[in-house]
Amino acid sequence: MAKTEYTPQEMSYLTHERLKRLEKALIEQEIINQIHEEFISCLVLQLPEPKILDTVWRNVGSDLSRDIVTHYTMQYKDYPQIKDVINNVLNIHMNIWKSTINTAIDVRNTGEEKADPNC
């Protein structure tokens, strides 16, 4: 039978263990995210027609932003501070991808092959 009551020491230990698992999962996700961002950046820089991606991304990115704000704002409506987190993350990452697309467009416009040598 599962234990339903814990001593303060047991609760502290269980909470600490849960935090360690969450921290490990967060670090793993941050590493995976960084790898994906760099890989996708390399792909964008290799596109022969980055202006097409720019056009598509303007529409998709706008819809995605709106959907994310709606979803998470509703899901965390009891935590108004989350709205600032959502908006900050969206602004930062949408700007990163827009900047990456602009770099690809600039590379194609200048005719230079200055794509990231790591790609």
C-alpha positions as CSV (number, residue, x, y, z in Angstrom):
1,M,0.0,0.0,0.0
2,A,1.3,3.5,-0.9
3,K,2.3,5.7,2.0
4,T,-0.1,8.8,2.2
5,E,1.6,10.7,5.0
6,Y,5.2,11.8,5.1
7,T,7.4,13.3,7.8
8,P,8.9,16.8,7.0
9,Q,12.3,15.1,6.4
10,E,10.7,12.7,4.0
11,M,8.9,15.5,2.2
12,S,12.1,17.5,2.0
13,Y,14.0,14.5,0.6
14,L,11.3,13.7,-2.0
15,T,11.1,17.4,-3.1
16,H,14.9,17.5,-3.4
17,E,14.9,14.4,-5.5
18,R,12.1,15.7,-7.7
19,L,14.0,19.0,-8.2
20,K,17.2,17.1,-9.2
21,R,15.2,15.1,-11.8
22,L,13.6,18.3,-13.1
23,E,17.0,20.0,-13.3
24,K,18.5,17.1,-15.2
25,A,15.5,17.1,-17.6
26,L,15.9,20.9,-18.1
27,I,19.6,20.7,-18.8
28,E,18.9,17.8,-21.3
29,Q,16.2,19.9,-23.0
30,E,18.4,23.0,-23.2
31,I,21.2,21.0,-24.9
32,I,18.8,19.4,-27.3
33,N,17.3,22.8,-28.1
34,Q,20.7,24.4,-28.7
35,I,21.6,21.5,-31.1
36,H,18.4,21.9,-33.0
37,E,18.7,25.7,-33.2
38,E,22.2,25.4,-34.6
39,F,21.3,22.6,-37.1
40,I,18.2,24.5,-38.3
41,S,20.3,27.7,-38.6
42,C,22.8,25.8,-40.9
43,L,19.9,24.5,-43.0
44,V,18.4,28.0,-43.4
45,L,21.8,29.4,-44.4
46,Q,22.0,26.8,-47.1
47,L,18.7,27.6,-48.7
48,P,18.9,28.7,-52.3
49,E,15.7,30.9,-51.9
50,P,15.6,32.2,-48.3
51,K,13.1,34.9,-49.2
52,I,10.5,32.1,-49.7
53,L,11.1,31.0,-46.1
54,D,10.9,34.6,-45.0
55,T,7.4,34.9,-46.5
56,V,6.2,31.6,-45.1
57,W,7.7,32.3,-41.7
58,R,6.0,35.7,-41.4
59,N,2.6,34.0,-41.7
60,V,3.4,30.8,-39.8
61,G,5.3,32.6,-37.1
62,S,2.5,35.1,-36.6
63,D,-0.1,32.3,-36.3
64,L,2.2,30.3,-34.0
65,S,2.8,33.2,-31.7
66,R,-0.9,33.9,-31.4
67,D,-1.6,30.2,-30.7
68,I,1.2,29.9,-28.1
69,V,0.0,33.0,-26.3
70,T,-3.6,31.8,-26.3
71,H,-2.8,28.3,-25.2
72,Y,-0.4,29.1,-22.3
73,T,-2.3,32.2,-21.1
74,M,-5.4,30.1,-20.7
75,Q,-3.5,27.2,-19.2
76,Y,-1.8,29.4,-16.7
77,K,-4.5,32.0,-16.2
78,D,-4.0,31.8,-12.4
79,Y,-0.3,32.8,-12.8
80,P,-0.3,36.3,-14.5
81,Q,3.5,36.5,-14.3
82,I,3.6,33.7,-16.8
83,K,2.3,36.0,-19.5
84,D,5.5,38.0,-19.3
85,V,7.6,34.9,-19.6
86,I,5.6,33.8,-22.6
87,N,5.9,37.1,-24.3
88,N,9.7,37.4,-23.6
89,V,10.4,33.9,-24.9
90,L,8.4,34.5,-28.0
91,N,10.0,37.8,-28.7
92,I,13.5,36.5,-28.2
93,H,13.1,33.3,-30.3
94,M,11.1,34.9,-33.1
95,N,13.7,37.6,-33.4
96,I,16.5,34.9,-33.5
97,W,14.8,33.1,-36.3
98,K,14.0,36.3,-38.2
99,S,17.7,37.3,-37.8
100,T,18.8,33.9,-39.1
101,I,16.6,34.2,-42.2
102,N,17.8,37.8,-42.8
103,T,21.4,36.6,-42.7
104,A,20.6,33.9,-45.2
105,I,18.9,36.5,-47.5
106,D,21.9,38.8,-47.1
107,V,24.3,36.0,-48.0
108,R,22.3,35.2,-51.1
109,N,21.9,38.9,-52.1
110,T,25.6,39.6,-51.8
111,G,26.6,36.4,-53.6
112,E,29.1,35.6,-50.9
113,E,29.3,32.2,-49.5
114,K,29.8,33.3,-45.9
115,A,27.6,30.6,-44.4
116,D,28.7,29.4,-41.1
117,P,31.8,27.2,-41.6
118,N,30.6,24.8,-38.9
119,C,27.6,23.9,-41.1
